[in-house]
Amino acid sequence: MKRVLLSIVACLILLLLCTCASTTSTESSRFSLSPSSGSKSEIGLLVGNVSYGMGFFFPSSTDILDIALLKTDSVTGLISEVSHQRIRNLLNFPIQFTVRYDKADLEDSDTCTLIVTLLVNDSVKAQGLALLQREGTEFADASLTLMSVV
């Protein structure tokens, strides 16, 4: 089961890297610090909690919870990162989180996934994966459990 989960995560990361390498943009838009004059972005919030599924785990001050919101384009099948958050100085599980994202980055037909990784001393200690459900233009609250990676 652990190997299957690791294989899925590895495939998602590989697809994400391929997507990043294949995207191009013009020089003017690449270095722009503000949105284009005609567009106004709307920020969405994804709220949820993460629990630790394999016994007790007491985080230390160096542990990091890495949260990535990914989308899969329904037409091309490309996977890209919509938003990313790192939580440091973890207290106790379950851990509450809020991820901000630009609603303009998502289409109605996109499938969205949340991948959460617990890093201990820069090594992966546990991972969790959740397929997100939408309520109109917003996401339902996300809840997932981390499983240890050996």
CNS distance restraints for C-alpha pairs under 8 A (distance, minus, plus):
assign (resid   1 and name CA) (resid   5 and name CA) 6.29 0.50 0.50
assign (resid   2 and name CA) (resid   6 and name CA) 6.12 0.50 0.50
assign (resid   2 and name CA) (resid 149 and name CA) 6.53 0.50 0.50
assign (resid   2 and name CA) (resid 150 and name CA) 7.82 0.50 0.50
assign (resid   3 and name CA) (resid   7 and name CA) 5.98 0.50 0.50
assign (resid   4 and name CA) (resid   8 and name CA) 6.20 0.50 0.50
assign (resid   5 and name CA) (resid   9 and name CA) 6.22 0.50 0.50
assign (resid   6 and name CA) (resid  10 and name CA) 5.97 0.50 0.50
assign (resid   7 and name CA) (resid  11 and name CA) 6.11 0.50 0.50
assign (resid   8 and name CA) (resid  12 and name CA) 6.24 0.50 0.50
assign (resid   9 and name CA) (resid  13 and name CA) 6.15 0.50 0.50
assign (resid  10 and name CA) (resid  14 and name CA) 6.07 0.50 0.50
assign (resid  11 and name CA) (resid  15 and name CA) 6.10 0.50 0.50
assign (resid  12 and name CA) (resid  16 and name CA) 6.09 0.50 0.50
assign (resid  12 and name CA) (resid  79 and name CA) 7.11 0.50 0.50
assign (resid  13 and name CA) (resid  17 and name CA) 6.18 0.50 0.50
assign (resid  14 and name CA) (resid  18 and name CA) 6.23 0.50 0.50
assign (resid  15 and name CA) (resid  19 and name CA) 6.11 0.50 0.50
assign (resid  15 and name CA) (resid  78 and name CA) 6.93 0.50 0.50
assign (resid  15 and name CA) (resid  79 and name CA) 5.92 0.50 0.50
assign (resid  15 and name CA) (resid  80 and name CA) 7.85 0.50 0.50
assign (resid  16 and name CA) (resid  20 and name CA) 6.21 0.50 0.50
assign (resid  16 and name CA) (resid  78 and name CA) 7.61 0.50 0.50
assign (resid  16 and name CA) (resid  79 and name CA) 5.33 0.50 0.50
assign (resid  16 and name CA) (resid  80 and name CA) 5.21 0.50 0.50
assign (resid  16 and name CA) (resid  81 and name CA) 6.98 0.50 0.50
assign (resid  17 and name CA) (resid  21 and name CA) 6.18 0.50 0.50
assign (resid  18 and name CA) (resid  22 and name CA) 6.18 0.50 0.50
assign (resid  19 and name CA) (resid  23 and name CA) 6.27 0.50 0.50
assign (resid  19 and name CA) (resid  78 and name CA) 6.43 0.50 0.50
assign (resid  19 and name CA) (resid  79 and name CA) 6.64 0.50 0.50
assign (resid  19 and name CA) (resid  80 and name CA) 6.35 0.50 0.50
assign (resid  20 and name CA) (resid  80 and name CA) 7.37 0.50 0.50
assign (resid  25 and name CA) (resid  29 and name CA) 6.61 0.50 0.50
assign (resid  25 and name CA) (resid  30 and name CA) 6.13 0.50 0.50
assign (resid  26 and name CA) (resid  30 and name CA) 6.09 0.50 0.50
assign (resid  27 and name CA) (resid  31 and name CA) 6.57 0.50 0.50
assign (resid  28 and name CA) (resid  32 and name CA) 6.30 0.50 0.50
assign (resid  35 and name CA) (resid  39 and name CA) 6.60 0.50 0.50
assign (resid  35 and name CA) (resid  40 and name CA) 7.24 0.50 0.50
assign (resid  35 and name CA) (resid  41 and name CA) 7.88 0.50 0.50
assign (resid  41 and name CA) (resid 102 and name CA) 6.41 0.50 0.50
assign (resid  41 and name CA) (resid 103 and name CA) 7.03 0.50 0.50
assign (resid  41 and name CA) (resid 104 and name CA) 6.29 0.50 0.50
assign (resid  42 and name CA) (resid 102 and name CA) 5.92 0.50 0.50
assign (resid  42 and name CA) (resid 103 and name CA) 5.66 0.50 0.50
assign (resid  42 and name CA) (resid 104 and name CA) 6.98 0.50 0.50
assign (resid  43 and name CA) (resid 100 and name CA) 6.54 0.50 0.50
assign (resid  43 and name CA) (resid 101 and name CA) 5.67 0.50 0.50
assign (resid  43 and name CA) (resid 102 and name CA) 4.77 0.50 0.50
assign (resid  43 and name CA) (resid 103 and name CA) 5.83 0.50 0.50
assign (resid  44 and name CA) (resid 100 and name CA) 5.72 0.50 0.50
assign (resid  44 and name CA) (resid 101 and name CA) 5.25 0.50 0.50
assign (resid  44 and name CA) (resid 102 and name CA) 6.02 0.50 0.50
assign (resid  44 and name CA) (resid 103 and name CA) 5.74 0.50 0.50
assign (resid  44 and name CA) (resid 138 and name CA) 7.06 0.50 0.50
assign (resid  45 and name CA) (resid  98 and name CA) 6.43 0.50 0.50
assign (resid  45 and name CA) (resid  99 and name CA) 5.71 0.50 0.50
assign (resid  45 and name CA) (resid 100 and name CA) 4.74 0.50 0.50
assign (resid  45 and name CA) (resid 101 and name CA) 6.43 0.50 0.50
assign (resid  45 and name CA) (resid 138 and name CA) 7.71 0.50 0.50
assign (resid  45 and name CA) (resid 139 and name CA) 7.86 0.50 0.50
assign (resid  46 and name CA) (resid  98 and name CA) 5.53 0.50 0.50
assign (resid  46 and name CA) (resid  99 and name CA) 5.05 0.50 0.50
assign (resid  46 and name CA) (resid 100 and name CA) 6.42 0.50 0.50
assign (resid  46 and name CA) (resid 101 and name CA) 7.87 0.50 0.50
assign (resid  46 and name CA) (resid 138 and name CA) 7.86 0.50 0.50
assign (resid  46 and name CA) (resid 139 and name CA) 6.15 0.50 0.50
assign (resid  46 and name CA) (resid 140 and name CA) 7.68 0.50 0.50
assign (resid  46 and name CA) (resid 141 and name CA) 6.71 0.50 0.50
assign (resid  46 and name CA) (resid 142 and name CA) 7.43 0.50 0.50
assign (resid  47 and name CA) (resid  96 and name CA) 7.62 0.50 0.50
assign (resid  47 and name CA) (resid  97 and name CA) 5.83 0.50 0.50
assign (resid  47 and name CA) (resid  98 and name CA) 4.50 0.50 0.50
assign (resid  47 and name CA) (resid  99 and name CA) 6.53 0.50 0.50
assign (resid  47 and name CA) (resid 140 and name CA) 7.98 0.50 0.50
assign (resid  47 and name CA) (resid 141 and name CA) 5.30 0.50 0.50
assign (resid  47 and name CA) (resid 142 and name CA) 6.30 0.50 0.50
assign (resid  48 and name CA) (resid  96 and name CA) 5.84 0.50 0.50
assign (resid  48 and name CA) (resid  97 and name CA) 5.51 0.50 0.50
assign (resid  48 and name CA) (resid  98 and name CA) 6.60 0.50 0.50
assign (resid  48 and name CA) (resid 141 and name CA) 5.11 0.50 0.50
assign (resid  48 and name CA) (resid 142 and name CA) 4.35 0.50 0.50
assign (resid  48 and name CA) (resid 143 and name CA) 5.40 0.50 0.50
assign (resid  49 and name CA) (resid  94 and name CA) 6.19 0.50 0.50
assign (resid  49 and name CA) (resid  95 and name CA) 5.33 0.50 0.50
assign (resid  49 and name CA) (resid  96 and name CA) 4.32 0.50 0.50
assign (resid  49 and name CA) (resid  97 and name CA) 5.90 0.50 0.50
assign (resid  49 and name CA) (resid 142 and name CA) 6.53 0.50 0.50
assign (resid  49 and name CA) (resid 143 and name CA) 5.04 0.50 0.50
assign (resid  49 and name CA) (resid 144 and name CA) 6.70 0.50 0.50
assign (resid  50 and name CA) (resid  93 and name CA) 7.04 0.50 0.50
assign (resid  50 and name CA) (resid  94 and name CA) 5.27 0.50 0.50
assign (resid  50 and name CA) (resid  95 and name CA) 5.17 0.50 0.50
assign (resid  50 and name CA) (resid  96 and name CA) 6.57 0.50 0.50
assign (resid  50 and name CA) (resid  97 and name CA) 7.90 0.50 0.50
assign (resid  50 and name CA) (resid 143 and name CA) 5.98 0.50 0.50
assign (resid  50 and name CA) (resid 144 and name CA) 5.19 0.50 0.50
assign (resid  50 and name CA) (resid 145 and name CA) 5.70 0.50 0.50
assign (resid  50 and name CA) (resid 146 and name CA) 7.03 0.50 0.50
assign (resid  51 and name CA) (resid  93 and name CA) 5.40 0.50 0.50
assign (resid  51 and name CA) (resid  94 and name CA) 4.29 0.50 0.50
assign (resid  51 and name CA) (resid  95 and name CA) 6.55 0.50 0.50
assign (resid  51 and name CA) (resid 143 and name CA) 7.98 0.50 0.50
assign (resid  51 and name CA) (resid 144 and name CA) 6.45 0.50 0.50
assign (resid  51 and name CA) (resid 145 and name CA) 4.77 0.50 0.50
assign (resid  51 and name CA) (resid 146 and name CA) 6.18 0.50 0.50
assign (resid  52 and name CA) (resid  56 and name CA) 7.23 0.50 0.50
assign (resid  52 and name CA) (resid  57 and name CA) 7.03 0.50 0.50
assign (resid  52 and name CA) (resid  93 and name CA) 6.36 0.50 0.50
assign (resid  52 and name CA) (resid  94 and name CA) 6.96 0.50 0.50
assign (resid  52 and name CA) (resid 145 and name CA) 5.54 0.50 0.50
assign (resid  52 and name CA) (resid 146 and name CA) 4.91 0.50 0.50
assign (resid  52 and name CA) (resid 147 and name CA) 6.82 0.50 0.50
assign (resid  53 and name CA) (resid 145 and name CA) 5.54 0.50 0.50
assign (resid  53 and name CA) (resid 146 and name CA) 5.53 0.50 0.50
assign (resid  53 and name CA) (resid 147 and name CA) 5.62 0.50 0.50
assign (resid  53 and name CA) (resid 148 and name CA) 7.79 0.50 0.50
assign (resid  54 and name CA) (resid 146 and name CA) 7.83 0.50 0.50
assign (resid  54 and name CA) (resid 147 and name CA) 6.28 0.50 0.50
assign (resid  54 and name CA) (resid 148 and name CA) 6.55 0.50 0.50
assign (resid  57 and name CA) (resid  93 and name CA) 7.76 0.50 0.50
assign (resid  58 and name CA) (resid  91 and name CA) 7.76 0.50 0.50
assign (resid  58 and name CA) (resid  92 and name CA) 6.38 0.50 0.50
assign (resid  58 and name CA) (resid  93 and name CA) 7.89 0.50 0.50
assign (resid  59 and name CA) (resid  63 and name CA) 6.12 0.50 0.50
assign (resid  59 and name CA) (resid  90 and name CA) 5.98 0.50 0.50
assign (resid  59 and name CA) (resid  91 and name CA) 6.46 0.50 0.50
assign (resid  59 and name CA) (resid  92 and name CA) 6.78 0.50 0.50
assign (resid  60 and name CA) (resid  89 and name CA) 7.19 0.50 0.50
assign (resid  60 and name CA) (resid  90 and name CA) 7.03 0.50 0.50
assign (resid  60 and name CA) (resid  91 and name CA) 7.99 0.50 0.50
assign (resid  61 and name CA) (resid  88 and name CA) 7.26 0.50 0.50
assign (resid  61 and name CA) (resid  89 and name CA) 4.78 0.50 0.50
assign (resid  61 and name CA) (resid  90 and name CA) 6.64 0.50 0.50
assign (resid  62 and name CA) (resid  88 and name CA) 7.22 0.50 0.50
assign (resid  62 and name CA) (resid  89 and name CA) 6.73 0.50 0.50
assign (resid  62 and name CA) (resid 120 and name CA) 6.98 0.50 0.50
assign (resid  62 and name CA) (resid 121 and name CA) 6.75 0.50 0.50
assign (resid  63 and name CA) (resid  88 and name CA) 6.51 0.50 0.50
assign (resid  63 and name CA) (resid  89 and name CA) 6.80 0.50 0.50
assign (resid  63 and name CA) (resid  90 and name CA) 6.82 0.50 0.50
assign (resid  63 and name CA) (resid 118 and name CA) 7.19 0.50 0.50
assign (resid  63 and name CA) (resid 119 and name CA) 5.66 0.50 0.50
assign (resid  63 and name CA) (resid 120 and name CA) 4.82 0.50 0.50
assign (resid  63 and name CA) (resid 121 and name CA) 6.67 0.50 0.50
assign (resid  64 and name CA) (resid  86 and name CA) 6.60 0.50 0.50
assign (resid  64 and name CA) (resid  87 and name CA) 5.72 0.50 0.50
assign (resid  64 and name CA) (resid  88 and name CA) 4.91 0.50 0.50
assign (resid  64 and name CA) (resid  89 and name CA) 7.19 0.50 0.50
assign (resid  64 and name CA) (resid  90 and name CA) 7.10 0.50 0.50
assign (resid  64 and name CA) (resid 118 and name CA) 5.89 0.50 0.50
assign (resid  64 and name CA) (resid 119 and name CA) 5.09 0.50 0.50
assign (resid  64 and name CA) (resid 120 and name CA) 6.76 0.50 0.50
assign (resid  65 and name CA) (resid  86 and name CA) 5.69 0.50 0.50
assign (resid  65 and name CA) (resid  87 and name CA) 5.05 0.50 0.50
assign (resid  65 and name CA) (resid  88 and name CA) 6.63 0.50 0.50
assign (resid  65 and name CA) (resid  90 and name CA) 7.65 0.50 0.50
assign (resid  65 and name CA) (resid 116 and name CA) 6.91 0.50 0.50
assign (resid  65 and name CA) (resid 117 and name CA) 5.82 0.50 0.50
assign (resid  65 and name CA) (resid 118 and name CA) 4.70 0.50 0.50
assign (resid  65 and name CA) (resid 119 and name CA) 6.31 0.50 0.50
assign (resid  66 and name CA) (resid  84 and name CA) 7.64 0.50 0.50
assign (resid  66 and name CA) (resid  85 and name CA) 6.06 0.50 0.50
assign (resid  66 and name CA) (resid  86 and name CA) 4.57 0.50 0.50
assign (resid  66 and name CA) (resid  87 and name CA) 6.48 0.50 0.50
assign (resid  66 and name CA) (resid 116 and name CA) 5.57 0.50 0.50
assign (resid  66 and name CA) (resid 117 and name CA) 5.05 0.50 0.50
assign (resid  66 and name CA) (resid 118 and name CA) 6.32 0.50 0.50
assign (resid  66 and name CA) (resid 119 and name CA) 7.44 0.50 0.50
assign (resid  67 and name CA) (resid  84 and name CA) 5.76 0.50 0.50
assign (resid  67 and name CA) (resid  85 and name CA) 5.12 0.50 0.50
assign (resid  67 and name CA) (resid  86 and name CA) 6.13 0.50 0.50
assign (resid  67 and name CA) (resid 114 and name CA) 7.08 0.50 0.50
assign (resid  67 and name CA) (resid 115 and name CA) 5.90 0.50 0.50
assign (resid  67 and name CA) (resid 116 and name CA) 4.55 0.50 0.50
assign (resid  67 and name CA) (resid 117 and name CA) 6.59 0.50 0.50
assign (resid  68 and name CA) (resid  81 and name CA) 6.92 0.50 0.50
assign (resid  68 and name CA) (resid  82 and name CA) 7.77 0.50 0.50
assign (resid  68 and name CA) (resid  83 and name CA) 6.05 0.50 0.50
assign (resid  68 and name CA) (resid  84 and name CA) 4.53 0.50 0.50
assign (resid  68 and name CA) (resid  85 and name CA) 6.49 0.50 0.50
assign (resid  68 and name CA) (resid 114 and name CA) 5.78 0.50 0.50
assign (resid  68 and name CA) (resid 115 and name CA) 5.27 0.50 0.50
assign (resid  68 and name CA) (resid 116 and name CA) 6.45 0.50 0.50
assign (resid  69 and name CA) (resid  81 and name CA) 5.96 0.50 0.50
assign (resid  69 and name CA) (resid  82 and name CA) 5.54 0.50 0.50
assign (resid  69 and name CA) (resid  83 and name CA) 5.18 0.50 0.50
assign (resid  69 and name CA) (resid  84 and name CA) 6.20 0.50 0.50
assign (resid  69 and name CA) (resid 112 and name CA) 7.03 0.50 0.50
assign (resid  69 and name CA) (resid 113 and name CA) 5.95 0.50 0.50
assign (resid  69 and name CA) (resid 114 and name CA) 4.78 0.50 0.50
assign (resid  69 and name CA) (resid 115 and name CA) 6.67 0.50 0.50
assign (resid  70 and name CA) (resid  79 and name CA) 6.63 0.50 0.50
assign (resid  70 and name CA) (resid  80 and name CA) 5.59 0.50 0.50
assign (resid  70 and name CA) (resid  81 and name CA) 4.42 0.50 0.50
assign (resid  70 and name CA) (resid  82 and name CA) 5.48 0.50 0.50
assign (resid  70 and name CA) (resid  83 and name CA) 7.26 0.50 0.50
assign (resid  70 and name CA) (resid 112 and name CA) 5.61 0.50 0.50
assign (resid  70 and name CA) (resid 113 and name CA) 5.17 0.50 0.50
assign (resid  70 and name CA) (resid 114 and name CA) 6.27 0.50 0.50
assign (resid  70 and name CA) (resid 115 and name CA) 7.77 0.50 0.50
assign (resid  71 and name CA) (resid  79 and name CA) 5.56 0.50 0.50
assign (resid  71 and name CA) (resid  80 and name CA) 5.56 0.50 0.50
assign (resid  71 and name CA) (resid  81 and name CA) 6.40 0.50 0.50
assign (resid  71 and name CA) (resid  82 and name CA) 6.61 0.50 0.50
assign (resid  71 and name CA) (resid 106 and name CA) 7.54 0.50 0.50
assign (resid  71 and name CA) (resid 110 and name CA) 6.09 0.50 0.50
assign (resid  71 and name CA) (resid 111 and name CA) 5.53 0.50 0.50
assign (resid  71 and name CA) (resid 112 and name CA) 4.35 0.50 0.50
assign (resid  71 and name CA) (resid 113 and name CA) 6.24 0.50 0.50
assign (resid  72 and name CA) (resid  77 and name CA) 5.74 0.50 0.50
assign (resid  72 and name CA) (resid  78 and name CA) 5.55 0.50 0.50
assign (resid  72 and name CA) (resid  79 and name CA) 4.43 0.50 0.50
assign (resid  72 and name CA) (resid  80 and name CA) 6.67 0.50 0.50
assign (resid  72 and name CA) (resid 110 and name CA) 5.57 0.50 0.50
assign (resid  72 and name CA) (resid 111 and name CA) 5.13 0.50 0.50
assign (resid  72 and name CA) (resid 112 and name CA) 6.32 0.50 0.50
assign (resid  73 and name CA) (resid  77 and name CA) 4.94 0.50 0.50
assign (resid  73 and name CA) (resid  78 and name CA) 5.39 0.50 0.50
assign (resid  73 and name CA) (resid  79 and name CA) 6.50 0.50 0.50
assign (resid  73 and name CA) (resid 109 and name CA) 7.37 0.50 0.50
assign (resid  73 and name CA) (resid 110 and name CA) 5.06 0.50 0.50
assign (resid  73 and name CA) (resid 111 and name CA) 6.88 0.50 0.50
assign (resid  74 and name CA) (resid 109 and name CA) 5.92 0.50 0.50
assign (resid  74 and name CA) (resid 110 and name CA) 5.47 0.50 0.50
assign (resid  74 and name CA) (resid 111 and name CA) 7.07 0.50 0.50
assign (resid  82 and name CA) (resid 101 and name CA) 6.51 0.50 0.50
assign (resid  82 and name CA) (resid 102 and name CA) 7.65 0.50 0.50
assign (resid  82 and name CA) (resid 105 and name CA) 6.68 0.50 0.50
assign (resid  82 and name CA) (resid 106 and name CA) 7.97 0.50 0.50
assign (resid  83 and name CA) (resid  99 and name CA) 7.15 0.50 0.50
assign (resid  83 and name CA) (resid 100 and name CA) 6.86 0.50 0.50
assign (resid  83 and name CA) (resid 101 and name CA) 5.55 0.50 0.50
assign (resid  84 and name CA) (resid  99 and name CA) 7.29 0.50 0.50
assign (resid  85 and name CA) (resid  99 and name CA) 6.58 0.50 0.50
assign (resid  90 and name CA) (resid  95 and name CA) 7.76 0.50 0.50
assign (resid  91 and name CA) (resid  95 and name CA) 7.65 0.50 0.50
assign (resid 101 and name CA) (resid 105 and name CA) 7.87 0.50 0.50
assign (resid 102 and name CA) (resid 106 and name CA) 7.73 0.50 0.50
assign (resid 106 and name CA) (resid 110 and name CA) 6.50 0.50 0.50
assign (resid 108 and name CA) (resid 137 and name CA) 7.87 0.50 0.50
assign (resid 111 and name CA) (resid 131 and name CA) 7.87 0.50 0.50
assign (resid 111 and name CA) (resid 132 and name CA) 7.70 0.50 0.50
assign (resid 112 and name CA) (resid 131 and name CA) 6.26 0.50 0.50
assign (resid 112 and name CA) (resid 132 and name CA) 5.59 0.50 0.50
assign (resid 112 and name CA) (resid 133 and name CA) 7.91 0.50 0.50
assign (resid 113 and name CA) (resid 129 and name CA) 7.17 0.50 0.50
assign (resid 113 and name CA) (resid 130 and name CA) 5.72 0.50 0.50
assign (resid 113 and name CA) (resid 131 and name CA) 4.59 0.50 0.50
assign (resid 113 and name CA) (resid 132 and name CA) 5.58 0.50 0.50
assign (resid 114 and name CA) (resid 129 and name CA) 5.77 0.50 0.50
assign (resid 114 and name CA) (resid 130 and name CA) 5.16 0.50 0.50
assign (resid 114 and name CA) (resid 131 and name CA) 6.43 0.50 0.50
assign (resid 114 and name CA) (resid 132 and name CA) 6.89 0.50 0.50
assign (resid 115 and name CA) (resid 127 and name CA) 7.37 0.50 0.50
assign (resid 115 and name CA) (resid 128 and name CA) 5.87 0.50 0.50
assign (resid 115 and name CA) (resid 129 and name CA) 4.68 0.50 0.50
assign (resid 115 and name CA) (resid 130 and name CA) 6.63 0.50 0.50
assign (resid 116 and name CA) (resid 127 and name CA) 5.62 0.50 0.50
assign (resid 116 and name CA) (resid 128 and name CA) 5.13 0.50 0.50
assign (resid 116 and name CA) (resid 129 and name CA) 6.42 0.50 0.50
assign (resid 116 and name CA) (resid 146 and name CA) 7.56 0.50 0.50
assign (resid 117 and name CA) (resid 124 and name CA) 6.77 0.50 0.50
assign (resid 117 and name CA) (resid 125 and name CA) 7.65 0.50 0.50
assign (resid 117 and name CA) (resid 126 and name CA) 5.90 0.50 0.50
assign (resid 117 and name CA) (resid 127 and name CA) 4.44 0.50 0.50
assign (resid 117 and name CA) (resid 128 and name CA) 6.53 0.50 0.50
assign (resid 117 and name CA) (resid 146 and name CA) 7.75 0.50 0.50
assign (resid 118 and name CA) (resid 124 and name CA) 5.95 0.50 0.50
assign (resid 118 and name CA) (resid 125 and name CA) 5.53 0.50 0.50
assign (resid 118 and name CA) (resid 126 and name CA) 5.10 0.50 0.50
assign (resid 118 and name CA) (resid 127 and name CA) 6.19 0.50 0.50
assign (resid 118 and name CA) (resid 146 and name CA) 7.94 0.50 0.50
assign (resid 119 and name CA) (resid 123 and name CA) 5.25 0.50 0.50
assign (resid 119 and name CA) (resid 124 and name CA) 4.69 0.50 0.50
assign (resid 119 and name CA) (resid 125 and name CA) 5.64 0.50 0.50
assign (resid 119 and name CA) (resid 126 and name CA) 7.38 0.50 0.50
assign (resid 120 and name CA) (resid 124 and name CA) 6.35 0.50 0.50
assign (resid 120 and name CA) (resid 125 and name CA) 5.95 0.50 0.50
assign (resid 124 and name CA) (resid 149 and name CA) 6.89 0.50 0.50
assign (resid 125 and name CA) (resid 148 and name CA) 5.85 0.50 0.50
assign (resid 125 and name CA) (resid 149 and name CA) 5.52 0.50 0.50
assign (resid 125 and name CA) (resid 150 and name CA) 7.42 0.50 0.50
assign (resid 126 and name CA) (resid 146 and name CA) 5.62 0.50 0.50
assign (resid 126 and name CA) (resid 147 and name CA) 5.15 0.50 0.50
assign (resid 126 and name CA) (resid 148 and name CA) 4.14 0.50 0.50
assign (resid 126 and name CA) (resid 149 and name CA) 5.01 0.50 0.50
assign (resid 127 and name CA) (resid 146 and name CA) 4.97 0.50 0.50
assign (resid 127 and name CA) (resid 147 and name CA) 5.51 0.50 0.50
assign (resid 127 and name CA) (resid 148 and name CA) 6.66 0.50 0.50
assign (resid 127 and name CA) (resid 149 and name CA) 6.94 0.50 0.50
assign (resid 128 and name CA) (resid 144 and name CA) 6.47 0.50 0.50
assign (resid 128 and name CA) (resid 145 and name CA) 5.88 0.50 0.50
assign (resid 128 and name CA) (resid 146 and name CA) 4.51 0.50 0.50
assign (resid 128 and name CA) (resid 147 and name CA) 6.24 0.50 0.50
assign (resid 129 and name CA) (resid 144 and name CA) 7.07 0.50 0.50
assign (resid 130 and name CA) (resid 142 and name CA) 7.68 0.50 0.50
assign (resid 130 and name CA) (resid 143 and name CA) 7.83 0.50 0.50
assign (resid 130 and name CA) (resid 144 and name CA) 6.42 0.50 0.50
assign (resid 132 and name CA) (resid 139 and name CA) 6.89 0.50 0.50
assign (resid 132 and name CA) (resid 140 and name CA) 7.32 0.50 0.50
assign (resid 132 and name CA) (resid 142 and name CA) 6.90 0.50 0.50
assign (resid 133 and name CA) (resid 139 and name CA) 5.87 0.50 0.50
assign (resid 133 and name CA) (resid 140 and name CA) 5.74 0.50 0.50
assign (resid 134 and name CA) (resid 138 and name CA) 5.63 0.50 0.50
assign (resid 134 and name CA) (resid 139 and name CA) 4.27 0.50 0.50
assign (resid 134 and name CA) (resid 140 and name CA) 5.64 0.50 0.50
assign (resid 135 and name CA) (resid 139 and name CA) 5.64 0.50 0.50
assign (resid 135 and name CA) (resid 140 and name CA) 6.01 0.50 0.50
